[in-house]
Amino acid sequence: MATYKQIQEYVKNYSGYTPKTCWIAHMKEICGLQPKMSARRYSPDSRVHPCPESKQNDIKAAFRHFNMIP
């Protein structure tokens, strides 16, 4: 499985921005990859910064590139 840094670099190279780690964790959760819980996360049921819909496809493309999802 790719690291958050590798995913950020991939998205930056192909989409021109660096995604927040919380966006990557949110997308992992959506895709069923079960990310680790951040020590700074206040509640396991809510997200302060969910991934914007406009960025979700870019992060999913990175997941596919690293064979994390089909």
Buried (B, 14 or more C-beta within 10 A) or exposed (E): EBEBEEBBBBBBEEBEEEBBBBBBBBBBBEBEBEBEEEEEEEEEEEBEEBBEEEBBEBBBBBBEBBEBBE
